[in-house]
Each structure stands twice: as C-alpha cells, then as structure tokens.
Amino acid sequence: MQTIELAKVLLVDGDLASRLTLKTLLQAGGYRVDGAAGASEAIHKLDLHNYQLVLCDLRAESQDASHRVLSYARHKDYRPATALITSFMNMDRQAHNRDLDPQVVVNTQDVSNFLDRVAELIGLRAFRRSSRILRQAS
C-alpha cells in the first residue's frame, strides 16, 4: 500500500487564537502544519524541516519580522512557496483593504478561497521545481 505524503506548511502567527484556527483549517484541508509564534521560532523550524509553503501573518511581531521570515525561507535550498496572510476579524472591510500590504495573498475570512490559494501556491511551487529539474536534465 502506497502512502501519500501531505504537503508541509509552516504557519507563523503571533496570535495564538488565529494560529490555532488557521492550523485547524489547514489540517482539515489535508496539510501537515507546524506553527510558530514569532520570527526566531520560525527561522529555527525552517532550519530543521523542509516546508512546501511558509505562511506568515502580516502582524506577527512586526511587518519587518514577517518579511524577514519570508526572505529567509526563500533562500533555503528547498525553496518553499511563501506568502503573507492576515487574519484581521473585526475591521470594516474598506479600512481593512486600504491598510493591507499589497503582497498579502488572501483575507482568511473567506475560508474556501484561503484553502484554494494554499493549494495554488503549493502546486505552483511543485511545477517550478519539476520545470527546473527538467531544464537541468536537458
């Protein structure tokens, strides 16, 4: 019997409630998920494990810390897909959209869109990796 290896995701979010909620959603979507509360913990986990996707909350510690984690992840040999996310819940949508960083992938209030985007990011990463391998082989 063959086993299917689930994609591994690192979720970085300083808010415990948000982190646990997103982790539960991702696990229900079929992903293996590690959580990190901040940049130093995330960087440590990036050194220990290979991830297909690194999601970092825009508000984790600071915006600079979020970008530092994603930059560090992008420079790993295994090149995980990376994205900023946000889990703002109680803001009016117009003010929320105005304040968002343009690199934010999806507003997690839309769960099905969130899971679709996660699958897209992991699929795009897999496509790029296989294309790179084929180019190197020829």
Helices and strands as residue ranges (DSSP letters): E 8-12, H 16-28, E 32-36, H 39-48, E 53-57, H 63-74, E 81-86, H 93-99, E 104-107, H 111-137
